[in-house]
Amino acid sequence: MRAQVPDWNSPRARALIAAGNTGGLIRWARLERGWRQTDLGKATGYSASAVSRLETAERPATDLDMLKPFAAALVIPPGVLAAVLGVTPIQATTVATAERHAEPEEDPMKRRALLAAGLAVPLSMLNNLDESLALLPEPSSAPTPANLLADYRTARALFNAGAHARLVEMLPNLLATAEACAVSGEATDYARLAACYDLATEALSKIGRYGASRITADRSTTYSRLSGSPLAAAASARAFSIVLRHEGRTGTAQRVTLHAAAQVEATGLTTPAQAATFAQMLCTVAYAAAEAGDRDRALEMIGEAERAAALLPEPAAGPQSFTVTPASVTLYKVGVLWSLGDSGAAVHAGRNLRAAQFPTAERRGRLHTDMARAYWQWGKPEQTAHALLDAQRAAPSEVRDRPSIRAIVTDLTQRHPHTSGVRELAATARSA
């Protein structure tokens, strides 16, 4: 007797999901239920010929409105649908259970970081954003590409300045405007919508709002796929990898970024935007590999990124997807070496970096916090304190709003209260 509910963890199902074969998965699920195409058509409101076209289409189905009734009729779990669309990989055991990773309960830094998450932005703003992700508001102005671009530039400027509270406050309207602009289903509209969700993911991840960032990352991944743009897909993969790393899914983050980098490379890198995006993805792959413990690939990719950045033209003025310079790649190298546990090498790599090499307050602050992390890992509290003070001066939000950095400040003040710079750092933290 055929199963009434398909076994989504069966080898056949997992192969179809891994291949992104939407039509094949629907056909398999239909047959598992013992249905004919006419039966599935009646259950979804489509003709048998429409079902046949969906099941045998050469390109993966991406029309979400069409797929939803099929998923409901065949009882396809959301996780399986997301996985076959490429939004997130299917899990290894049960579809409904997220990938589990052991977290050492005794780690006080992680506990404090989690407790501090989300406190940098008023709770009312965070709750409003959470509500908006469930049901977007009406846009406050006409949803035109010009208005959307203006709002996006404002939002990006707020992120670059570290104005996280103001950014979170405007995200609901930005996302609502972008969604409204994408109603026509044009590829460029989907790419803009994905970019808005990428920005939301970056901001939410930075302030420790990881649950919401997972939602925005998933949506960005779907919309970038619908856009058909390898550059949009790369930007989404980069944002998604941040979320995956925070979930402890470092191996998945590495695979996601490797796939996106390969798609960008396949363009031939004939334009400055393609070349810059590829260099950025090499940096992202390197960091993801380091987090996954893949030392050889991490060092190989960051070396490739250094060579690619040296060949890039000077960044042009105006909005770009990615601005990559030799200095920005070196800063990634600091993070890669820190993640690999080579704190001394990380400090050495960043020794000649200067704040003036970075165009935004966010990046200047990140320079100092990355150096602080390396010094802290190396067991040098005084240098850590002074690097954090530099970060506080360059971009207070990089110290105030990031849970992991605030945890270092807390540990410094508790374990090294008399070390040079610690008292001043504690005072600035309290005033913030």
N, C-alpha and C positions, 0 to 999 in steps of 0.2 A: 504493500500500500504506500502511496506517495505521501511524503510529509506535508502536513497542512501549513507548517511554518518552516521555510527553508533554513538549512544550516549554513549560516553566513560565514562560519569558520571552516567550512569544508575546503579541501584543496582546490576544487573547481571554482568556487566562489572567490577565494582569495586570489587566484590567478587572474580572473576577470577584473577584479578590483585593482590589482597591481598594474594591469595593463590599461586602466582607464576606459575599459570597454563597457560603456553605459548600456548600449543596446544588447550586447551579449549577456550582461548581468540580468537585464529585464527578461530576456528570453529564457534564461536558465531558471529564474525564479518562477516564471509562468509555468514552465514544464514541471518544476518541483511541486507546484500546487495542483497539477493535473488539469490546467486550463488550456483551452484553445485560444487562438487570437481573438475570435469573436467573443469569448467569455471576458477576456481582459478589456476588450473594447467596450462592452456593456458596463463593466465596472468603472471605467474611466470617462465614458462619454465620447470616446473616439471610435472611428470605424476600424474594422479589421485590417483594411489596407494601410491605415495610419499606423496601427500597431506594427505591421510588417515592415513599414519603412523605418520606424524607430529601431526595431530590432536588428535590421540589416544595414543600417547607415554606415558608410565608410568612415565618417568623422564622428568623434564622440559627441553625444547629445549634450548641449549646455543650456537649453531653454528651460529655465527653472520652473516657470509657470506650467509648462507641459509635463515636466518630470514629477511634480508634486502629486498629482492624482495617481500616477503609476506607482509612486513610492507608497502612497496610502493604501492602494488596492492590494499591493503585493506585500505589505507590511515590511517594507525596507526600512530598517532603523536609520535615524538621522546620521549616525556615525558612519554607516556603510555608504549612504548617499554622498556624504561629504568626502569620503575616501575615494570613491570611484570618480568623483569630479576633480580630485586632486587638491581639495581644500585641506585635508589632513589625513595622514596614513591610518589605515584600519589597525586596531590594536591586536596584540598577539593572542589574547585569550578570549575574552568576551567583548562583544561590540559595545556594550553599555558601560564598560569599566575603563577608565583612563589608565594609561601606562603607569605602573607603580615603580617608585624608586625609593630606596631606603634613605631617609634623612636622619642623621645622628641627632637624637633628641637632646643630647647634652650640649649641643653647640649654642652658646649664649648669644653669639653675634647674629646668627640666623633668627633666633627667637625675637631678639630686639628689633631686627630689621622688619620682621613680619608684623610685630606690634606697632611699629612706626608707620607702616605702609598706609598711604592715603591721608595722613594727618597734615600734610603740607598744603592741601587745598581744602577750603571749607567743605564740611560734610554735605551741606545743602547743595553745593554745586556738583559734587560727586553723585549724590542721589539723583539729581536732575539729569545728569548725563546717563546714568544707568536706566532711568525711565525712558529717555530718548532712544536708547539702543533697543528698547522693547517696542516703542511706538514713537516714531519720529514726529516732531511738531510740524506745523505748516511753516514754510520759509517766511522770514520777516520781510523780504523784498522779492521782487520778480525773479524767478529762477532762470536767469539767463547766463550764458557762458561768461559774459563780461563781469557780471556781478559775482559769479562764482570765483573767477580768477582773482578779483579784487579781495574777496573774503579769504581766499586761500593764501594770498600774499601776506595779508595781515596776520593770519594764524601762524604762518611759518615764521614771520618776524617775531612774534611773541615767543615761539619756541626757541628761536635763536637767542633771544634776550633772556631766556629763563623765566619768563612771566607765566608760570604754569597755571596759576589760578585764573588769570584772565583768559588764557587759552582754553582751559576746560569749560569756562563759562560760555565761550562762543562756539565750541564744538557742535552742540546740538543743531544750531542753525546752519553751520557749515555743512554738516552731513545731510541735513534735510534739503538744503539747496542743491547739493551735488546729486542726491537721489532723484529729485524732481527734474534736474537737467538730463538725467539718463533715461527718462521714460521712453524716449524715441528709440533707444537701443543702438545708437551709433557707437562705433568703436572708440572714437575719441572721447565721448561722454563717459564710457565705462572706464577709460584710462584715468580721466580726471577724478571720477568717483573713487577708484582704487587709491589714488594719491592722497585723497582726503582721509580715507580710512588708514592709510599708512602713517600719516601725521598723527592721527589719534592714537594709533598703536604705540608709536615712539613716545608720545607724551605720557600715556597711561603706564607704560612699562617703566618709565623713568621715575614716576612718583610711587611706584609699587602697587598700582591698581591692576593686578595681573589677570583677574577674572574678566574684567571688562576688556582688557587688551587682547585676550584670546578671541572675543567676539569680533572686535574690529579687524584683527588679523585674518580671521576666517573669511570675513566679507571681502576684504581687499583681495585675497587670493582668488576668490570666485570671480570678482569683477575684472581683475587683471587678465584672467584666462579668457573671459568673454571679449575683452578688448583685442585679443590676438597680438598684443605688443610684447615682444621679448623684454623691452626695457621696463614696461610697467610690471611684467611678471618678476623681473629681477628686484625691483623696488619692493614689491610685496614679499618676495622671498626673504629679503634682508630684514624687513620688519617682523615677519613670521618667525625667523630664526631667533630673534630676541626673545619672543614669547616662549618658544620651545626650550631655549636654554634656561629660562627661569623655571620652567616645569621640570627641569632635570633631564629632558629628552635631547641630550647633546648629540647623540648619533643621528637622530632624525634631523636635527638642525643642520648637521653637516651634509646629509644627503640632499636636503631641500636646496641648500645654497649651491652645491655642486651642480645640480640639475639646472638651476637658473643660470649659472655662469656658462654652462655649455650651450644653452639656448642663445645667450648674448653672443658668444664666440661664433656661433653658426651664422650670424648676420654678416660676417666678413669684416666687421669693425671698420666700415668705410666712412663713418661720420665721427666727428669729435664726441657727440653724445654717446654713441655706441662704445667708443674706445674708453671714455671716462667711466661708463657704467661697468664695463668689463674689469677695469682696474679696481673699481670699488668692490665688485663681487669677489675678486681674488682676495681682497682684504677680509671680506666677510667670511669666505670659505676658510681662510687661515685661522680666524678667531674661532669659528665653529669647530674646526678640527682640533684646535688646542683645547677647547672645552671638552671635547670628546676623548682627549688623551692621545690623539693621533699626532704624535710629535713630528714624524717625518713629513707628513702632508702639510702640517701647519707651517713648518719652516720652509718647505718648498713653495707653498702658495704665497707666503709673505715676500719671499725672494722674487717670485714672478711679479707680484704687485709692485715692488720697488722698480723693477726693470720697465714695467708698463708705464708707471707714473713718470719716469724720466723722459719718456717719449711723447708725453701729452703736451699739447700747446698750452699757453697761458690761459687760465680760466677766463671766459668771456663775462662781461658785465650782464646782469639781468638774471632772471630765474632759470635754474637748471635743475635737472633731476639730481645730479651728483657733481660736486666740485672736488676733484682729486688732485693733490699736489704731493711732491716728495715728502713734505713735512707731515701731511695728513696720513700718509702711509707709514711713516716712521712712528707716529703716535699709535697706529694700529699695532705696529711691531712691539711697542712697549706692552700693550695689552696682551698680545699673543704670548710673549715671554713670561709675563706675570702669570697668565693662566697655566702655562707649562710648569710653573714653580721656579723659574730661573730669575729670581728677583734681582740679583746682582746684574745679570745680563740686561734685564729690563731697564734698570736705572742707567746702565752704560749706554743703551740704545737711545734713551731720551735725553742724554746729558746736554746736547747742543740745541734742543728745541727751545724756541722762545715764543712767548705769547703773541708777539707781533706777526708771527707766521700764520696765525689763524684769524679768519675774518669775523667770527661771531663770538659773543660772550660765552655762549654754550660750549663752543669748542675750546676757547681759552680756559674756561673752568675745567673742562674735561682733561686738558693737558695736565693741570696741577693735581686733580684727583687721581688720575692714572699713575702719576709719579708717586703720589702719597700711598696708593695701594701697594706699589712695588717696595717702597721704603718700609711700610708696615710689615709686609711679608718677610722682609730681610731682617726684621728685628731692630729697626732704627727709629725709635719713637720721636727723637728730636727733629730729624729730617721729615718725618711724617707730619708732625705738627706744623712745621713751617710751610710745607707744600700745601696743606689744607688751609692755612692762613692766606697763601697766595690765591688759592681757589676761591676763598671767601671774598677776597677783594675783586677778583675778576668776574665772578658770577656766583653771588651768594646762594642762589637756588641749587647749584650743583652740590653744595654741602648741606643745605637746609632741607631740600626736598627728596633727596635720594636715600632710601632707607639703608642701603649698604654702607654709604659714606657716613651717615649719622651714627651707625653702629660703631665705626672706627673711632669717631669722636668720643662716643661714650666710653669705649674701652680705654682710650688714651687718658681721659680725665680720671678714670677709676684706678688704672694701673700705674700711670706715670704722672701724678698730679704736680710734681715738682720739676719736671723736665722743661727746658726752655721752650717757650711757645705754647705750652699746653694750657697754662692759666689764661692767656689771652684768647686762645681758641675757645676755651670753655665759656669765657665771658661773651664772645661774639655769638656763640651758639645759643646762649640763654637770651640774649637780646633779640635774636632772630625768632 
